[in-house]
Amino acid sequence: MKKLINDPDDVVDEMLDGMTAAYPDRLRRLPETQVLVRDDGPVAEKVALVTGGGSGHEPTHAGFIGDGMLDGAAAGGVFSSPTADEFEALIDACDAGDGVLAIIKNYEGDVMNFETAIELAEMEGVEVDSVVVDDDVAVEDSLYTSGRRGVCGTILVHKAAGAKAAEGGELSEVKRVAQKVIDNVGTMGIALTSCTTPEKGEPTFDLGDDEIELGIGIHGEPGTERAETMSADAVTDRLTEAVLDDLDLDAGQEVLTIVNGMGGTPQMELFVVNRRLQELLGEHDLETWDAWVGDYMTSLDMAGASITVCAVDDELKELLGAPADTPALAVQ
Amino acid sequence: MTEDGEAAVAVVEAVADRIERERKHLTQLDSAIGDADHGGNMARGWSAAADAARDLGDPDAQTVAKTVGKTLMSEVGGASGPLFGGSLVFAGVELEGGVTAESAVAFAETYLEKVEDRGDARLGDQTMVDALTPAVHTFKKSVETDELPPLEALAKAVDAAERGVAFTVPIRARKGRASYLGWRSVGHQDPGATSTLYILEELLSVAADHSGAEIPETDATSPTIPDDAETADATAPEPEDD
């Protein structure tokens, strides 16, 4: 497989240096770590928002560092959790004295390493709380989790909690709105191809030319169902129905939707999916308050997409619509 | 270097050697139920931990525990980093006043508690908790109730851990990678419980060396029958009819 990679061992390190070189006035790398933080941080009189996880999901995580969203993010190896000492360095660097909220995606390695770091930071007197995102409606337990996985809905948690922190909300308030998003969001994904990890250099799973995989995660782990290829509309129906079944919304409910590319799918196709998604929401008497389309939570070069639906009320609309200025997401 | 600190560094070096020798075996155990990286990850972590411990100037036991824990956290990674390393950092706090029988019990209890909390695992889940729990319980009881000499208490704890490792084989995994195998996990020895036993065995061996004593013969499962068994019986509550 042809890749723009020098050496698989260096890929995360070189990516991080490339990111800080692209955004020198926004991002700073903590020395001897794989942690990126706001260049102007720690931001005084603001609860700090931190996250992290395996690499390979770009622009997640560091792409969402900036005004109105994250203060910093730790990058692990490709698809593997950062270590607890990296998370600890992240928390220490971002804390301005007003507390830190850690946004953790529900994978065992991420949870254990982050929780260890939180406990260590607390021993040093830092006030830290955390939320665990588990928006994937496809599986209860997977290769990497007990319970559901955390996937694209995480971006909305960054956005809402980030806005709350930016307006001066206390740690408990920031946590409350983060949890509110988690309680109201669902996601499901589909793969047209496997992804190729730098280490392995070949597809993680085999998918025939006429096959797709439904209910995939973001690590090339197998999905819940293998099916024959179907039209974009049929795929959209399957994903959307699964998410809506899970959310069980009342008629007239306003929602924010995301059609998220997995890394190897053109925008053209994502918009085709979005077209059908919006039709379906109308059929379900749901009202789209906002519709995002793009690559937010990817799985390297996997072709495919995920659909996220989040029920929004006045508070979430205000927070999700508040200004944000980050490399990967800007809201005016 | 304090005597405790010197012994602690010796323990870390002995564990690093042992894990390196057992690397293949640990990887074999892990490949049957997980992702075949336990041997390599632990060997890399303990080797770095031994280097870090040797580099400490004149440490006490608490400093060694903290340094080794932090090194394991950063070098082992995955779930084992927080479980083996993080727990050691937190348990090390108990050694602040030096190593005594009492502080060793507190250290052991905190270590077990941290592993249980972090891994959300309990006895019988086919994890390292199955080796740790009998070891810690036996150690505590031997020290506090039976007032055995610490070395003998530790020997009993190691014997108990060995039985705990054997106990992981015929039960179903509820936590960790092996749990995804469901019923197929029955019949597999847990790698984390196994490496926990190796660590305890090396701890015992170095402790015996440093006190110039032989490792005591023990049997952790020999029942303890109180001298006043009859009295105890008489005061036992009557079984209820319904």
Boltz contact constraints between the chains, C-beta under 6 A:
constraints:
  - contact:
      token1: [A, 83]
      token2: [B, 73]
      max_distance: 6.0
  - contact:
      token1: [A, 83]
      token2: [B, 74]
      max_distance: 6.0
  - contact:
      token1: [A, 83]
      token2: [B, 77]
      max_distance: 6.0
  - contact:
      token1: [A, 83]
      token2: [B, 81]
      max_distance: 6.0
  - contact:
      token1: [A, 84]
      token2: [B, 73]
      max_distance: 6.0
  - contact:
      token1: [A, 84]
      token2: [B, 82]
      max_distance: 6.0
  - contact:
      token1: [A, 84]
      token2: [B, 86]
      max_distance: 6.0
  - contact:
      token1: [A, 85]
      token2: [B, 73]
      max_distance: 6.0
  - contact:
      token1: [A, 85]
      token2: [B, 74]
      max_distance: 6.0
  - contact:
      token1: [A, 108]
      token2: [B, 79]
      max_distance: 6.0
  - contact:
      token1: [A, 109]
      token2: [B, 78]
      max_distance: 6.0
  - contact:
      token1: [A, 109]
      token2: [B, 79]
      max_distance: 6.0
  - contact:
      token1: [A, 112]
      token2: [B, 79]
      max_distance: 6.0
  - contact:
      token1: [A, 112]
      token2: [B, 82]
      max_distance: 6.0
  - contact:
      token1: [A, 112]
      token2: [B, 118]
      max_distance: 6.0
  - contact:
      token1: [A, 113]
      token2: [B, 82]
      max_distance: 6.0
  - contact:
      token1: [A, 116]
      token2: [B, 82]
      max_distance: 6.0
  - contact:
      token1: [A, 116]
      token2: [B, 86]
      max_distance: 6.0
